Every structure is written in C-alpha cells, then in structure tokens.
C-alpha cells in the first residue's frame, strides 16, 4: 500500500518560515520524481517544486529564491523549506510521487499552510 504522509503545516506570520516533510512508503523511492504542489482558496492546484530521481530540481516561479526542496533517499522522505512566507502562499500543500517511467502517480492527503498576521 502506497502512503505519502505530509507533516509540518500550520499557521505562520508573513515573513516567517515553515518546513514540510513527506514520508513515502510502499514505493521504490529512487524510481520516483517527488514534488510539492499546492491549492489555494479558489485556485487550481499548481506545482511548487519537484526533484527527480537524479536530483534535478524545478521550482514554480512564485517560490523561486524562497523555497527549497530536498530529498533523502535513505529515509524515503522529501522536504520543503519555506522562507519569507507571504499570505499568497496560503494553501493546502500536497506531496506527489510520479514514477519516472511507468504511469504511476500518487498523492498525499495534504497539509494546510496559512500565512496570516
């Protein structure tokens, strides 16, 4: 059974920081591109950051320079360090695992991030 379990969301003031984690189980972690997506109120889901199985990283334009994605293949975990948070970053953040060859795509349950004073 595939599980992607996110943690680390919460309420933070503008300018603050949060670190999200996503622990994966039930997959061959090294064969998957891992990523973070988010869906804000009234918005479509968008890509925040992805890291593939050889470490190539892509960021969404709105988070470049503020967010950092990393993966720990030994722990089957990815992280998203979020700095200089803005109210516009308020969203449910979802962890995603997408196989590099086969059509396998998995989602976590999401974790709420709220940026507000």
C-alpha positions as a Python dict, from the first residue, in 0.01 Angstrom:
ca = {
    (1, 'X'): (0, 0, 0),
    (2, 'X'): (139, 335, -107),
    (3, 'X'): (139, 610, 153),
    (4, 'X'): (262, 967, 133),
    (5, 'X'): (232, 1132, 472),
    (6, 'X'): (285, 1507, 494),
    (7, 'X'): (361, 1698, 811),
    (8, 'X'): (481, 2040, 918),
    (9, 'X'): (198, 2267, 810),
    (10, 'X'): (46, 2530, 1031),
    (11, 'X'): (-13, 2899, 1090),
    (12, 'X'): (276, 3140, 1043),
    (13, 'X'): (311, 3516, 1019),
    (14, 'X'): (419, 3687, 696),
    (15, 'X'): (795, 3670, 662),
    (16, 'X'): (814, 3353, 867),
    (17, 'X'): (933, 3005, 781),
    (18, 'X'): (798, 2651, 782),
    (19, 'X'): (942, 2315, 687),
    (20, 'X'): (720, 2050, 536),
    (21, 'X'): (806, 1680, 530),
    (22, 'X'): (665, 1396, 324),
    (23, 'X'): (743, 1038, 421),
    (24, 'X'): (682, 781, 148),
    (25, 'X'): (621, 410, 190),
    (26, 'X'): (514, 131, -42),
    (27, 'X'): (712, 263, -340),
    (28, 'X'): (1063, 224, -476),
    (29, 'X'): (1151, 577, -377),
    (30, 'X'): (1456, 607, -603),
    (31, 'X'): (1238, 544, -911),
    (32, 'X'): (1008, 837, -849),
    (33, 'X'): (1013, 1207, -913),
    (34, 'X'): (892, 1366, -592),
    (35, 'X'): (726, 1700, -562),
    (36, 'X'): (517, 1951, -374),
    (37, 'X'): (201, 2101, -515),
    (38, 'X'): (-43, 2343, -361),
    (39, 'X'): (-401, 2456, -399),
    (40, 'X'): (-506, 2789, -258),
    (41, 'X'): (-863, 2904, -192),
    (42, 'X'): (-1046, 2934, -524),
    (43, 'X'): (-736, 2841, -721),
    (44, 'X'): (-624, 2545, -927),
    (45, 'X'): (-356, 2310, -800),
    (46, 'X'): (-10, 2428, -903),
    (47, 'X'): (339, 2288, -893),
    (48, 'X'): (560, 2432, -618),
    (49, 'X'): (877, 2227, -656),
    (50, 'X'): (988, 1890, -789),
    (51, 'X'): (1304, 1685, -758),
    (52, 'X'): (1363, 1385, -981),
    (53, 'X'): (1549, 1066, -906),
    (54, 'X'): (1887, 1211, -1010),
    (55, 'X'): (1841, 1531, -816),
    (56, 'X'): (1727, 1771, -1085),
    (57, 'X'): (1507, 2036, -926),
    (58, 'X'): (1241, 2264, -1065),
    (59, 'X'): (1058, 2544, -885),
    (60, 'X'): (744, 2733, -961),
    (61, 'X'): (812, 3095, -1050),
    (62, 'X'): (632, 3230, -745),
    (63, 'X'): (854, 3045, -496),
    (64, 'X'): (1197, 3070, -658),
    (65, 'X'): (1453, 3207, -414),
    (66, 'X'): (1227, 3148, -114),
    (67, 'X'): (1155, 2774, -108),
    (68, 'X'): (1400, 2483, -116),
    (69, 'X'): (1310, 2123, -191),
    (70, 'X'): (1531, 1834, -89),
    (71, 'X'): (1509, 1456, -82),
    (72, 'X'): (1663, 1195, 147),
    (73, 'X'): (1668, 865, -39),
    (74, 'X'): (1783, 679, 271),
    (75, 'X'): (1476, 796, 464),
    (76, 'X'): (1230, 792, 170),
    (77, 'X'): (1145, 1148, 259),
    (78, 'X'): (1129, 1484, 89),
    (79, 'X'): (1128, 1824, 249),
    (80, 'X'): (1017, 2172, 156),
    (81, 'X'): (1186, 2456, 341),
    (82, 'X'): (969, 2765, 300),
    (83, 'X'): (1116, 3104, 390),
    (84, 'X'): (987, 3458, 355),
    (85, 'X'): (633, 3330, 351),
    (86, 'X'): (363, 3554, 209),
    (87, 'X'): (-16, 3549, 251),
    (88, 'X'): (-34, 3433, -112),
    (89, 'X'): (140, 3112, -6),
    (90, 'X'): (-166, 3013, 195),
    (91, 'X'): (-282, 2679, 54),
    (92, 'X'): (-312, 2308, 111),
    (93, 'X'): (23, 2159, 20),
    (94, 'X'): (28, 1813, -132),
    (95, 'X'): (313, 1567, -169),
    (96, 'X'): (332, 1386, -504),
    (97, 'X'): (520, 1082, -628),
    (98, 'X'): (540, 1020, -1003),
    (99, 'X'): (723, 722, -1149),
    (100, 'X'): (996, 816, -1394),
    (101, 'X'): (893, 551, -1649),
    (102, 'X'): (554, 399, -1573),
    (103, 'X'): (222, 575, -1538),
    (104, 'X'): (212, 569, -1161),
    (105, 'X'): (112, 884, -976),
    (106, 'X'): (36, 915, -605),
    (107, 'X'): (-79, 1197, -378),
    (108, 'X'): (-64, 1262, -8),
    (109, 'X'): (-363, 1383, 190),
    (110, 'X'): (-235, 1741, 209),
    (111, 'X'): (-128, 1972, 487),
    (112, 'X'): (-264, 2322, 545),
    (113, 'X'): (-29, 2620, 542),
    (114, 'X'): (-178, 2952, 647),
    (115, 'X'): (23, 3274, 632),
    (116, 'X'): (-151, 3548, 825),
    (117, 'X'): (-85, 3814, 1084),
}
